[in-house]
Amino acid sequence: MKISTQKIAFIAMMSAFCVIGRLGMLAFPNVQPITVVVIWMTLELGWGYGVSISILSILISNLLISMGPWTLYQMISFSIVCLCATLLSPLWKKRARYPKVSFFIFPIFAGLMGYLYGFIISGIWVLSMPGLNFWIYYANGILFDTYHALGNIAFWILLIPIFERLNPFEKLKK
């Protein structure tokens, strides 16, 4: 990714949107737009953009909410979510040919990434805290992962059509 002022400004703007979205949704546990924005950025511009936006968003919002070891765990989880989105990017590029299929696949993918995110966070917590049983720990958080998944689906359906109409990518892809 060649660095330019426009790219840095775009990453900062999308990160600010994610932070504001996360802070605005604090009343709803695990419901926030970061995952959807990160997936969309990764699909459109690549892994580097998705990871950059996720790391900045998590750092800034956790400075305002609370910082702890989970901050690193969240960064790792979002990096893996970006990797999964990268694997789906060939299908994203063909979405115009199959609009009905795309309408269902990508929101479902975003929902599944909410579960994957929680699964990774749980795995890292269990590794960092000896004596915890992974499946018991994960089962206790599955409701919050469900909130995350449902929020991702709703945010995908609401935000991505708006973002697509704004089409900020022409100058950034150069």
RAZIQUI-V586354 format. One record per pair of residues at least 12 apart in sequence whose C-alpha atoms are under 6 Angstrom apart, sorted by the first residue. I is the first residue (numbers start at 1). J is the second residue. D is the distance in Angstrom with one decimal. If there is no record, write none. Layout:
# RAZIQUI-V586354
i=(I | I)
j=(J | J)
d=(D | D)
This chain:
# RAZIQUI-V586354
i=(11 | 15 | 15 | 18 | 18 | 19 | 19 | 21 | 30 | 31 | 31 | 36 | 38 | 39 | 43 | 47 | 50 | 51 | 55 | 73 | 77 | 77 | 107 | 107 | 110 | 111 | 111 | 111 | 114 | 114 | 114 | 115 | 118 | 122)
j=(53 | 53 | 57 | 34 | 57 | 57 | 61 | 33 | 148 | 148 | 151 | 152 | 50 | 85 | 89 | 82 | 82 | 79 | 75 | 121 | 117 | 120 | 153 | 156 | 152 | 149 | 152 | 153 | 145 | 148 | 149 | 145 | 145 | 138)
d=(5.9 | 5.2 | 5.0 | 5.1 | 6.0 | 5.4 | 5.4 | 5.9 | 4.9 | 5.0 | 5.1 | 5.9 | 4.7 | 5.8 | 5.0 | 5.9 | 6.0 | 5.6 | 5.6 | 5.9 | 5.4 | 5.9 | 4.9 | 5.7 | 5.6 | 3.9 | 5.3 | 5.3 | 6.0 | 5.1 | 4.4 | 5.3 | 5.7 | 5.8)
